[in-house]
């Protein structure tokens, strides 16, 4: 079984914050794949289901971000899971909005949710880093991630969340390549063809051949005869 964790803060006040993109992703997965209704357990909210034959548990810690590790550890202990069975989806300020990357192990890069998880289960778990952009200065980061996504973010955010849901079965299998491809198909879908047999989706630069214009008719030589000669030639 895979434990898929989305990071965020509980309550309506934080629901649309950038910091809660992990919660948003799990809500989309649960809805699209017919998982059970959310219920309180393991210091968080859980939803259970399957991707084909593979069982998965979705967990939204409700300990607030800084103590996320308590909830993750409780779920792992109850289900007898190892860090390798855990996948954490979280906001990432070091990635541009709409960018998604996968990572296994490594540091927490100052993310308080990851810092807490590191402290409780160690660093050897999988992560899905969900880019939300950077405010430009480190002192502005706390206020930035605790503000709602702007209206201008709605389209790319919806694409990313749908892509994550599309790829969730591959993520649970450990096939990050196919997971990332599913996200890419939502975020940057291939262009459709132009209807002229060009399958690349790029308009061909080759123009249809033009029929050259007919050569100009030969002009007649000027008639330099005198009026008397023209009259004489008419009666010949």
Secondary structure in CASP SS format (residue, H / E / C, confidence):
PFRMAT SS
TARGET T0000
AUTHOR 0000-0000-0000
METHOD secondary structure of the structure
MODEL  1
X C 1.00
X E 1.00
X E 1.00
X E 1.00
X E 1.00
X E 1.00
X C 1.00
X C 1.00
X C 1.00
X C 1.00
X C 1.00
X H 1.00
X H 1.00
X H 1.00
X C 1.00
X C 1.00
X E 1.00
X H 1.00
X H 1.00
X H 1.00
X H 1.00
X H 1.00
X H 1.00
X H 1.00
X H 1.00
X H 1.00
X H 1.00
X H 1.00
X H 1.00
X H 1.00
X H 1.00
X H 1.00
X C 1.00
X C 1.00
X C 1.00
X C 1.00
X C 1.00
X C 1.00
X E 1.00
X E 1.00
X E 1.00
X C 1.00
X C 1.00
X E 1.00
X E 1.00
X E 1.00
X E 1.00
X E 1.00
X E 1.00
X E 1.00
X E 1.00
X C 1.00
X C 1.00
X E 1.00
X E 1.00
X E 1.00
X E 1.00
X E 1.00
X E 1.00
X E 1.00
X E 1.00
X C 1.00
X C 1.00
X C 1.00
X H 1.00
X H 1.00
X H 1.00
X H 1.00
X H 1.00
X H 1.00
X H 1.00
X H 1.00
X H 1.00
X H 1.00
X H 1.00
X H 1.00
X H 1.00
X H 1.00
X H 1.00
X C 1.00
X C 1.00
X C 1.00
X H 1.00
X H 1.00
X H 1.00
X E 1.00
X E 1.00
X E 1.00
X E 1.00
X E 1.00
X E 1.00
X E 1.00
X C 1.00
X C 1.00
X C 1.00
X C 1.00
X C 1.00
X C 1.00
X C 1.00
X E 1.00
X E 1.00
X E 1.00
X E 1.00
X E 1.00
X C 1.00
X C 1.00
X C 1.00
X C 1.00
X C 1.00
X C 1.00
X C 1.00
X H 1.00
X H 1.00
X H 1.00
X H 1.00
X H 1.00
X H 1.00
X H 1.00
X H 1.00
X H 1.00
X H 1.00
X C 1.00
X C 1.00
X C 1.00
X C 1.00
X E 1.00
X E 1.00
X E 1.00
X E 1.00
X E 1.00
X E 1.00
X C 1.00
X C 1.00
X C 1.00
X C 1.00
X C 1.00
X C 1.00
X H 1.00
X H 1.00
X H 1.00
X H 1.00
X H 1.00
X H 1.00
X H 1.00
X H 1.00
X C 1.00
X C 1.00
X E 1.00
X C 1.00
X C 1.00
X H 1.00
X H 1.00
X H 1.00
X H 1.00
X H 1.00
X H 1.00
X H 1.00
X H 1.00
X H 1.00
X H 1.00
X H 1.00
X H 1.00
X H 1.00
X H 1.00
X H 1.00
X H 1.00
X H 1.00
X H 1.00
X H 1.00
X H 1.00
X H 1.00
X H 1.00
X H 1.00
X C 1.00
X C 1.00
X H 1.00
X H 1.00
X H 1.00
X H 1.00
X H 1.00
X H 1.00
X H 1.00
X H 1.00
X H 1.00
X H 1.00
X H 1.00
X H 1.00
X C 1.00
X C 1.00
X C 1.00
X C 1.00
X C 1.00
X C 1.00
X C 1.00
X C 1.00
X C 1.00
X C 1.00
X C 1.00
X C 1.00
X C 1.00
X C 1.00
X C 1.00
X C 1.00
X C 1.00
X C 1.00
X C 1.00
X C 1.00
X C 1.00
X C 1.00
X C 1.00
X C 1.00
X C 1.00
X C 1.00
X C 1.00
X C 1.00
X C 1.00
X C 1.00
X C 1.00
X C 1.00
X C 1.00
X C 1.00
X C 1.00
X C 1.00
X C 1.00
X C 1.00
X C 1.00
X H 1.00
X H 1.00
X H 1.00
X H 1.00
X H 1.00
X H 1.00
X H 1.00
X H 1.00
X C 1.00
X C 1.00
END
